[in-house]
Amino acid sequence: MAEKFERHRQPWTQDEIQKLHTLAKKGMALKAIAKALTRSEESVKARAKEDGLGIAKLR
């Protein structure tokens, strides 16, 4: 069963956005970033695309 996220459709905070940018620039994988931010991979992917960030593929 997939992990359940309690934060469904919650707006991104400035801290989360900053952390996303930092982790993406370090070359962290999507799955690891999603877990660190307690957000779904889809949510992280969508936000990264919105901000023009590249995220490493799953390893």
mmCIF file of the N, C-alpha and C atoms, coordinates in Angstrom:
data_MODEL
# 
_entry.id   MODEL 
# 
loop_
_atom_site.group_PDB 
_atom_site.id 
_atom_site.type_symbol 
_atom_site.label_atom_id 
_atom_site.label_alt_id 
_atom_site.label_comp_id 
_atom_site.label_asym_id 
_atom_site.label_entity_id 
_atom_site.label_seq_id 
_atom_site.pdbx_PDB_ins_code 
_atom_site.Cartn_x 
_atom_site.Cartn_y 
_atom_site.Cartn_z 
_atom_site.occupancy 
_atom_site.B_iso_or_equiv 
_atom_site.pdbx_formal_charge 
_atom_site.auth_seq_id 
_atom_site.auth_comp_id 
_atom_site.auth_asym_id 
_atom_site.auth_atom_id 
_atom_site.pdbx_PDB_model_num 
ATOM 1   N N  . MET A 1 1  ? 0.846  -1.184 0.000   1.00 0.00 ? 1  MET A N  1 
ATOM 2   C CA . MET A 1 1  ? 0.000  0.000  0.000   1.00 0.00 ? 1  MET A CA 1 
ATOM 3   C C  . MET A 1 1  ? 0.893  1.250  0.000   1.00 0.00 ? 1  MET A C  1 
ATOM 4   N N  . ALA A 1 2  ? 0.515  2.223  -0.749  1.00 0.00 ? 2  ALA A N  1 
ATOM 5   C CA . ALA A 1 2  ? 1.299  3.469  -0.837  1.00 0.00 ? 2  ALA A CA 1 
ATOM 6   C C  . ALA A 1 2  ? 1.214  4.248  0.472   1.00 0.00 ? 2  ALA A C  1 
ATOM 7   N N  . GLU A 1 3  ? 2.253  5.054  0.697   1.00 0.00 ? 3  GLU A N  1 
ATOM 8   C CA . GLU A 1 3  ? 2.240  5.889  1.905   1.00 0.00 ? 3  GLU A CA 1 
ATOM 9   C C  . GLU A 1 3  ? 1.092  6.874  1.834   1.00 0.00 ? 3  GLU A C  1 
ATOM 10  N N  . LYS A 1 4  ? 0.491  7.140  2.977   1.00 0.00 ? 4  LYS A N  1 
ATOM 11  C CA . LYS A 1 4  ? -0.612 8.103  3.024   1.00 0.00 ? 4  LYS A CA 1 
ATOM 12  C C  . LYS A 1 4  ? -0.066 9.441  3.505   1.00 0.00 ? 4  LYS A C  1 
ATOM 13  N N  . PHE A 1 5  ? -0.400 10.477 2.788   1.00 0.00 ? 5  PHE A N  1 
ATOM 14  C CA . PHE A 1 5  ? 0.065  11.805 3.154   1.00 0.00 ? 5  PHE A CA 1 
ATOM 15  C C  . PHE A 1 5  ? -1.095 12.606 3.735   1.00 0.00 ? 5  PHE A C  1 
ATOM 16  N N  . GLU A 1 6  ? -0.892 13.070 4.944   1.00 0.00 ? 6  GLU A N  1 
ATOM 17  C CA . GLU A 1 6  ? -1.929 13.829 5.632   1.00 0.00 ? 6  GLU A CA 1 
ATOM 18  C C  . GLU A 1 6  ? -2.016 15.267 5.112   1.00 0.00 ? 6  GLU A C  1 
ATOM 19  N N  . ARG A 1 7  ? -1.011 15.697 4.365   1.00 0.00 ? 7  ARG A N  1 
ATOM 20  C CA . ARG A 1 7  ? -0.931 17.100 3.960   1.00 0.00 ? 7  ARG A CA 1 
ATOM 21  C C  . ARG A 1 7  ? -1.495 17.323 2.561   1.00 0.00 ? 7  ARG A C  1 
ATOM 22  N N  . HIS A 1 8  ? -2.413 16.504 2.154   1.00 0.00 ? 8  HIS A N  1 
ATOM 23  C CA . HIS A 1 8  ? -2.988 16.589 0.815   1.00 0.00 ? 8  HIS A CA 1 
ATOM 24  C C  . HIS A 1 8  ? -3.467 18.003 0.488   1.00 0.00 ? 8  HIS A C  1 
ATOM 25  N N  . ARG A 1 9  ? -2.953 18.528 -0.605  1.00 0.00 ? 9  ARG A N  1 
ATOM 26  C CA . ARG A 1 9  ? -3.344 19.850 -1.134  1.00 0.00 ? 9  ARG A CA 1 
ATOM 27  C C  . ARG A 1 9  ? -3.005 21.025 -0.219  1.00 0.00 ? 9  ARG A C  1 
ATOM 28  N N  . GLN A 1 10 ? -2.056 20.832 0.685   1.00 0.00 ? 10 GLN A N  1 
ATOM 29  C CA . GLN A 1 10 ? -1.646 21.933 1.561   1.00 0.00 ? 10 GLN A CA 1 
ATOM 30  C C  . GLN A 1 10 ? -0.745 22.880 0.782   1.00 0.00 ? 10 GLN A C  1 
ATOM 31  N N  . PRO A 1 11 ? -0.880 24.181 0.986   1.00 0.00 ? 11 PRO A N  1 
ATOM 32  C CA . PRO A 1 11 ? 0.004  25.126 0.285   1.00 0.00 ? 11 PRO A CA 1 
ATOM 33  C C  . PRO A 1 11 ? 1.441  24.979 0.748   1.00 0.00 ? 11 PRO A C  1 
ATOM 34  N N  . TRP A 1 12 ? 2.367  25.279 -0.147  1.00 0.00 ? 12 TRP A N  1 
ATOM 35  C CA . TRP A 1 12 ? 3.795  25.202 0.172   1.00 0.00 ? 12 TRP A CA 1 
ATOM 36  C C  . TRP A 1 12 ? 4.191  26.408 1.005   1.00 0.00 ? 12 TRP A C  1 
ATOM 37  N N  . THR A 1 13 ? 4.958  26.176 2.064   1.00 0.00 ? 13 THR A N  1 
ATOM 38  C CA . THR A 1 13 ? 5.468  27.286 2.869   1.00 0.00 ? 13 THR A CA 1 
ATOM 39  C C  . THR A 1 13 ? 6.783  27.765 2.250   1.00 0.00 ? 13 THR A C  1 
ATOM 40  N N  . GLN A 1 14 ? 7.202  28.952 2.621   1.00 0.00 ? 14 GLN A N  1 
ATOM 41  C CA . GLN A 1 14 ? 8.451  29.504 2.119   1.00 0.00 ? 14 GLN A CA 1 
ATOM 42  C C  . GLN A 1 14 ? 9.636  28.624 2.528   1.00 0.00 ? 14 GLN A C  1 
ATOM 43  N N  . ASP A 1 15 ? 9.601  28.092 3.747   1.00 0.00 ? 15 ASP A N  1 
ATOM 44  C CA . ASP A 1 15 ? 10.664 27.202 4.225   1.00 0.00 ? 15 ASP A CA 1 
ATOM 45  C C  . ASP A 1 15 ? 10.757 25.931 3.385   1.00 0.00 ? 15 ASP A C  1 
ATOM 46  N N  . GLU A 1 16 ? 9.596  25.354 3.045   1.00 0.00 ? 16 GLU A N  1 
ATOM 47  C CA . GLU A 1 16 ? 9.578  24.131 2.231   1.00 0.00 ? 16 GLU A CA 1 
ATOM 48  C C  . GLU A 1 16 ? 10.137 24.390 0.836   1.00 0.00 ? 16 GLU A C  1 
ATOM 49  N N  . ILE A 1 17 ? 9.780  25.522 0.271   1.00 0.00 ? 17 ILE A N  1 
ATOM 50  C CA . ILE A 1 17 ? 10.264 25.877 -1.061  1.00 0.00 ? 17 ILE A CA 1 
ATOM 51  C C  . ILE A 1 17 ? 11.784 26.045 -1.034  1.00 0.00 ? 17 ILE A C  1 
ATOM 52  N N  . GLN A 1 18 ? 12.265 26.707 -0.007  1.00 0.00 ? 18 GLN A N  1 
ATOM 53  C CA . GLN A 1 18 ? 13.703 26.916 0.141   1.00 0.00 ? 18 GLN A CA 1 
ATOM 54  C C  . GLN A 1 18 ? 14.430 25.576 0.291   1.00 0.00 ? 18 GLN A C  1 
ATOM 55  N N  . LYS A 1 19 ? 13.866 24.689 1.095   1.00 0.00 ? 19 LYS A N  1 
ATOM 56  C CA . LYS A 1 19 ? 14.459 23.366 1.313   1.00 0.00 ? 19 LYS A CA 1 
ATOM 57  C C  . LYS A 1 19 ? 14.443 22.563 0.009   1.00 0.00 ? 19 LYS A C  1 
ATOM 58  N N  . LEU A 1 20 ? 13.355 22.648 -0.735  1.00 0.00 ? 20 LEU A N  1 
ATOM 59  C CA . LEU A 1 20 ? 13.257 21.965 -2.025  1.00 0.00 ? 20 LEU A CA 1 
ATOM 60  C C  . LEU A 1 20 ? 14.374 22.432 -2.956  1.00 0.00 ? 20 LEU A C  1 
ATOM 61  N N  . HIS A 1 21 ? 14.566 23.725 -3.054  1.00 0.00 ? 21 HIS A N  1 
ATOM 62  C CA . HIS A 1 21 ? 15.614 24.289 -3.913  1.00 0.00 ? 21 HIS A CA 1 
ATOM 63  C C  . HIS A 1 21 ? 16.994 23.794 -3.478  1.00 0.00 ? 21 HIS A C  1 
ATOM 64  N N  . THR A 1 22 ? 17.244 23.808 -2.173  1.00 0.00 ? 22 THR A N  1 
ATOM 65  C CA . THR A 1 22 ? 18.537 23.367 -1.635  1.00 0.00 ? 22 THR A CA 1 
ATOM 66  C C  . THR A 1 22 ? 18.794 21.896 -1.959  1.00 0.00 ? 22 THR A C  1 
ATOM 67  N N  . LEU A 1 23 ? 17.810 21.045 -1.682  1.00 0.00 ? 23 LEU A N  1 
ATOM 68  C CA . LEU A 1 23 ? 17.975 19.614 -1.901  1.00 0.00 ? 23 LEU A CA 1 
ATOM 69  C C  . LEU A 1 23 ? 18.114 19.280 -3.384  1.00 0.00 ? 23 LEU A C  1 
ATOM 70  N N  . ALA A 1 24 ? 17.362 19.967 -4.220  1.00 0.00 ? 24 ALA A N  1 
ATOM 71  C CA . ALA A 1 24 ? 17.433 19.732 -5.669  1.00 0.00 ? 24 ALA A CA 1 
ATOM 72  C C  . ALA A 1 24 ? 18.808 20.126 -6.204  1.00 0.00 ? 24 ALA A C  1 
ATOM 73  N N  . LYS A 1 25 ? 19.346 21.228 -5.713  1.00 0.00 ? 25 LYS A N  1 
ATOM 74  C CA . LYS A 1 25 ? 20.666 21.682 -6.164  1.00 0.00 ? 25 LYS A CA 1 
ATOM 75  C C  . LYS A 1 25 ? 21.776 20.745 -5.707  1.00 0.00 ? 25 LYS A C  1 
ATOM 76  N N  . LYS A 1 26 ? 21.549 20.040 -4.592  1.00 0.00 ? 26 LYS A N  1 
ATOM 77  C CA . LYS A 1 26 ? 22.532 19.057 -4.106  1.00 0.00 ? 26 LYS A CA 1 
ATOM 78  C C  . LYS A 1 26 ? 22.485 17.767 -4.920  1.00 0.00 ? 26 LYS A C  1 
ATOM 79  N N  . GLY A 1 27 ? 21.481 17.653 -5.776  1.00 0.00 ? 27 GLY A N  1 
ATOM 80  C CA . GLY A 1 27 ? 21.358 16.465 -6.623  1.00 0.00 ? 27 GLY A CA 1 
ATOM 81  C C  . GLY A 1 27 ? 20.649 15.302 -5.971  1.00 0.00 ? 27 GLY A C  1 
ATOM 82  N N  . MET A 1 28 ? 19.862 15.575 -4.954  1.00 0.00 ? 28 MET A N  1 
ATOM 83  C CA . MET A 1 28 ? 19.117 14.518 -4.271  1.00 0.00 ? 28 MET A CA 1 
ATOM 84  C C  . MET A 1 28 ? 18.035 13.950 -5.189  1.00 0.00 ? 28 MET A C  1 
ATOM 85  N N  . ALA A 1 29 ? 17.737 12.679 -5.020  1.00 0.00 ? 29 ALA A N  1 
ATOM 86  C CA . ALA A 1 29 ? 16.715 12.011 -5.824  1.00 0.00 ? 29 ALA A CA 1 
ATOM 87  C C  . ALA A 1 29 ? 15.313 12.464 -5.401  1.00 0.00 ? 29 ALA A C  1 
ATOM 88  N N  . LEU A 1 30 ? 14.390 12.385 -6.312  1.00 0.00 ? 30 LEU A N  1 
ATOM 89  C CA . LEU A 1 30 ? 13.002 12.798 -6.084  1.00 0.00 ? 30 LEU A CA 1 
ATOM 90  C C  . LEU A 1 30 ? 12.404 12.122 -4.856  1.00 0.00 ? 30 LEU A C  1 
ATOM 91  N N  . LYS A 1 31 ? 12.598 10.818 -4.740  1.00 0.00 ? 31 LYS A N  1 
ATOM 92  C CA . LYS A 1 31 ? 12.022 10.059 -3.629  1.00 0.00 ? 31 LYS A CA 1 
ATOM 93  C C  . LYS A 1 31 ? 12.555 10.575 -2.281  1.00 0.00 ? 31 LYS A C  1 
ATOM 94  N N  . ALA A 1 32 ? 13.851 10.859 -2.218  1.00 0.00 ? 32 ALA A N  1 
ATOM 95  C CA . ALA A 1 32 ? 14.465 11.342 -0.986  1.00 0.00 ? 32 ALA A CA 1 
ATOM 96  C C  . ALA A 1 32 ? 13.968 12.738 -0.631  1.00 0.00 ? 32 ALA A C  1 
ATOM 97  N N  . ILE A 1 33 ? 13.809 13.586 -1.631  1.00 0.00 ? 33 ILE A N  1 
ATOM 98  C CA . ILE A 1 33 ? 13.310 14.948 -1.396  1.00 0.00 ? 33 ILE A CA 1 
ATOM 99  C C  . ILE A 1 33 ? 11.872 14.881 -0.881  1.00 0.00 ? 33 ILE A C  1 
ATOM 100 N N  . ALA A 1 34 ? 11.054 14.056 -1.510  1.00 0.00 ? 34 ALA A N  1 
ATOM 101 C CA . ALA A 1 34 ? 9.654  13.913 -1.103  1.00 0.00 ? 34 ALA A CA 1 
ATOM 102 C C  . ALA A 1 34 ? 9.561  13.462 0.357   1.00 0.00 ? 34 ALA A C  1 
ATOM 103 N N  . LYS A 1 35 ? 10.409 12.503 0.735   1.00 0.00 ? 35 LYS A N  1 
ATOM 104 C CA . LYS A 1 35 ? 10.393 12.004 2.107   1.00 0.00 ? 35 LYS A CA 1 
ATOM 105 C C  . LYS A 1 35 ? 10.853 13.091 3.083   1.00 0.00 ? 35 LYS A C  1 
ATOM 106 N N  . ALA A 1 36 ? 11.900 13.838 2.706   1.00 0.00 ? 36 ALA A N  1 
ATOM 107 C CA . ALA A 1 36 ? 12.425 14.901 3.568   1.00 0.00 ? 36 ALA A CA 1 
ATOM 108 C C  . ALA A 1 36 ? 11.392 16.006 3.798   1.00 0.00 ? 36 ALA A C  1 
ATOM 109 N N  . LEU A 1 37 ? 10.567 16.259 2.788   1.00 0.00 ? 37 LEU A N  1 
ATOM 110 C CA . LEU A 1 37 ? 9.564  17.322 2.891   1.00 0.00 ? 37 LEU A CA 1 
ATOM 111 C C  . LEU A 1 37 ? 8.194  16.801 3.338   1.00 0.00 ? 37 LEU A C  1 
ATOM 112 N N  . THR A 1 38 ? 8.098  15.499 3.553   1.00 0.00 ? 38 THR A N  1 
ATOM 113 C CA . THR A 1 38 ? 6.826  14.831 3.863   1.00 0.00 ? 38 THR A CA 1 
ATOM 114 C C  . THR A 1 38 ? 5.731  15.243 2.884   1.00 0.00 ? 38 THR A C  1 
ATOM 115 N N  . ARG A 1 39 ? 6.085  15.153 1.621   1.00 0.00 ? 39 ARG A N  1 
ATOM 116 C CA . ARG A 1 39 ? 5.141  15.424 0.525   1.00 0.00 ? 39 ARG A CA 1 
ATOM 117 C C  . ARG A 1 39 ? 5.239  14.293 -0.485  1.00 0.00 ? 39 ARG A C  1 
ATOM 118 N N  . SER A 1 40 ? 4.211  14.159 -1.305  1.00 0.00 ? 40 SER A N  1 
ATOM 119 C CA . SER A 1 40 ? 4.237  13.106 -2.319  1.00 0.00 ? 40 SER A CA 1 
ATOM 120 C C  . SER A 1 40 ? 5.239  13.459 -3.416  1.00 0.00 ? 40 SER A C  1 
ATOM 121 N N  . GLU A 1 41 ? 5.699  12.429 -4.119  1.00 0.00 ? 41 GLU A N  1 
ATOM 122 C CA . GLU A 1 41 ? 6.639  12.650 -5.220  1.00 0.00 ? 41 GLU A CA 1 
ATOM 123 C C  . GLU A 1 41 ? 5.983  13.515 -6.292  1.00 0.00 ? 41 GLU A C  1 
ATOM 124 N N  . GLU A 1 42 ? 4.701  13.296 -6.531  1.00 0.00 ? 42 GLU A N  1 
ATOM 125 C CA . GLU A 1 42 ? 3.984  14.080 -7.536  1.00 0.00 ? 42 GLU A CA 1 
ATOM 126 C C  . GLU A 1 42 ? 3.948  15.562 -7.167  1.00 0.00 ? 42 GLU A C  1 
ATOM 127 N N  . SER A 1 43 ? 3.713  15.833 -5.893  1.00 0.00 ? 43 SER A N  1 
ATOM 128 C CA . SER A 1 43 ? 3.670  17.207 -5.404  1.00 0.00 ? 43 SER A CA 1 
ATOM 129 C C  . SER A 1 43 ? 5.026  17.885 -5.563  1.00 0.00 ? 43 SER A C  1 
ATOM 130 N N  . VAL A 1 44 ? 6.084  17.164 -5.190  1.00 0.00 ? 44 VAL A N  1 
ATOM 131 C CA . VAL A 1 44 ? 7.443  17.706 -5.293  1.00 0.00 ? 44 VAL A CA 1 
ATOM 132 C C  . VAL A 1 44 ? 7.788  17.959 -6.760  1.00 0.00 ? 44 VAL A C  1 
ATOM 133 N N  . LYS A 1 45 ? 7.440  17.000 -7.611  1.00 0.00 ? 45 LYS A N  1 
ATOM 134 C CA . LYS A 1 45 ? 7.733  17.116 -9.042  1.00 0.00 ? 45 LYS A CA 1 
ATOM 135 C C  . LYS A 1 45 ? 7.017  18.333 -9.646  1.00 0.00 ? 45 LYS A C  1 
ATOM 136 N N  . ALA A 1 46 ? 5.755  18.504 -9.276  1.00 0.00 ? 46 ALA A N  1 
ATOM 137 C CA . ALA A 1 46 ? 4.965  19.621 -9.792  1.00 0.00 ? 46 ALA A CA 1 
ATOM 138 C C  . ALA A 1 46 ? 5.540  20.964 -9.331  1.00 0.00 ? 46 ALA A C  1 
ATOM 139 N N  . ARG A 1 47 ? 5.921  21.047 -8.059  1.00 0.00 ? 47 ARG A N  1 
ATOM 140 C CA . ARG A 1 47 ? 6.475  22.298 -7.524  1.00 0.00 ? 47 ARG A CA 1 
ATOM 141 C C  . ARG A 1 47 ? 7.827  22.609 -8.169  1.00 0.00 ? 47 ARG A C  1 
ATOM 142 N N  . ALA A 1 48 ? 8.641  21.594 -8.357  1.00 0.00 ? 48 ALA A N  1 
ATOM 143 C CA . ALA A 1 48 ? 9.953  21.781 -8.983  1.00 0.00 ? 48 ALA A CA 1 
ATOM 144 C C  . ALA A 1 48 ? 9.794  22.286 -10.417 1.00 0.00 ? 48 ALA A C  1 
ATOM 145 N N  . LYS A 1 49 ? 8.828  21.724 -11.121 1.00 0.00 ? 49 LYS A N  1 
ATOM 146 C CA . LYS A 1 49 ? 8.576  22.144 -12.506 1.00 0.00 ? 49 LYS A CA 1 
ATOM 147 C C  . LYS A 1 49 ? 8.107  23.597 -12.522 1.00 0.00 ? 49 LYS A C  1 
ATOM 148 N N  . GLU A 1 50 ? 7.242  23.935 -11.600 1.00 0.00 ? 50 GLU A N  1 
ATOM 149 C CA . GLU A 1 50 ? 6.713  25.298 -11.473 1.00 0.00 ? 50 GLU A CA 1 
ATOM 150 C C  . GLU A 1 50 ? 7.849  26.308 -11.227 1.00 0.00 ? 50 GLU A C  1 
ATOM 151 N N  . ASP A 1 51 ? 8.836  25.884 -10.438 1.00 0.00 ? 51 ASP A N  1 
ATOM 152 C CA . ASP A 1 51 ? 9.965  26.752 -10.096 1.00 0.00 ? 51 ASP A CA 1 
ATOM 153 C C  . ASP A 1 51 ? 11.137 26.629 -11.069 1.00 0.00 ? 51 ASP A C  1 
ATOM 154 N N  . GLY A 1 52 ? 10.988 25.763 -12.076 1.00 0.00 ? 52 GLY A N  1 
ATOM 155 C CA . GLY A 1 52 ? 12.048 25.583 -13.061 1.00 0.00 ? 52 GLY A CA 1 
ATOM 156 C C  . GLY A 1 52 ? 13.266 24.842 -12.538 1.00 0.00 ? 52 GLY A C  1 
ATOM 157 N N  . LEU A 1 53 ? 13.042 23.940 -11.573 1.00 0.00 ? 53 LEU A N  1 
ATOM 158 C CA . LEU A 1 53 ? 14.135 23.153 -10.992 1.00 0.00 ? 53 LEU A CA 1 
ATOM 159 C C  . LEU A 1 53 ? 14.259 21.811 -11.674 1.00 0.00 ? 53 LEU A C  1 
ATOM 160 N N  . GLY A 1 54 ? 15.497 21.326 -11.787 1.00 0.00 ? 54 GLY A N  1 
ATOM 161 C CA . GLY A 1 54 ? 15.723 19.984 -12.272 1.00 0.00 ? 54 GLY A CA 1 
ATOM 162 C C  . GLY A 1 54 ? 15.933 19.073 -11.077 1.00 0.00 ? 54 GLY A C  1 
ATOM 163 N N  . ILE A 1 55 ? 15.309 17.914 -11.079 1.00 0.00 ? 55 ILE A N  1 
ATOM 164 C CA . ILE A 1 55 ? 15.481 16.968 -9.968  1.00 0.00 ? 55 ILE A CA 1 
ATOM 165 C C  . ILE A 1 55 ? 16.048 15.669 -10.523 1.00 0.00 ? 55 ILE A C  1 
ATOM 166 N N  . ALA A 1 56 ? 17.010 15.118 -9.808  1.00 0.00 ? 56 ALA A N  1 
ATOM 167 C CA . ALA A 1 56 ? 17.639 13.858 -10.215 1.00 0.00 ? 56 ALA A CA 1 
ATOM 168 C C  . ALA A 1 56 ? 16.603 12.742 -10.286 1.00 0.00 ? 56 ALA A C  1 
ATOM 169 N N  . LYS A 1 57 ? 16.767 11.879 -11.243 1.00 0.00 ? 57 LYS A N  1 
ATOM 170 C CA . LYS A 1 57 ? 15.857 10.746 -11.389 1.00 0.00 ? 57 LYS A CA 1 
ATOM 171 C C  . LYS A 1 57 ? 16.125 9.736  -10.271 1.00 0.00 ? 57 LYS A C  1 
ATOM 172 N N  . LEU A 1 58 ? 15.208 8.822  -10.100 1.00 0.00 ? 58 LEU A N  1 
ATOM 173 C CA . LEU A 1 58 ? 15.372 7.783  -9.089  1.00 0.00 ? 58 LEU A CA 1 
ATOM 174 C C  . LEU A 1 58 ? 16.573 6.918  -9.436  1.00 0.00 ? 58 LEU A C  1 
ATOM 175 N N  . ARG A 1 59 ? 17.315 6.534  -8.420  1.00 0.00 ? 59 ARG A N  1 
ATOM 176 C CA . ARG A 1 59 ? 18.525 5.729  -8.657  1.00 0.00 ? 59 ARG A CA 1 
ATOM 177 C C  . ARG A 1 59 ? 18.300 4.292  -8.298  1.00 0.00 ? 59 ARG A C  1 
# 
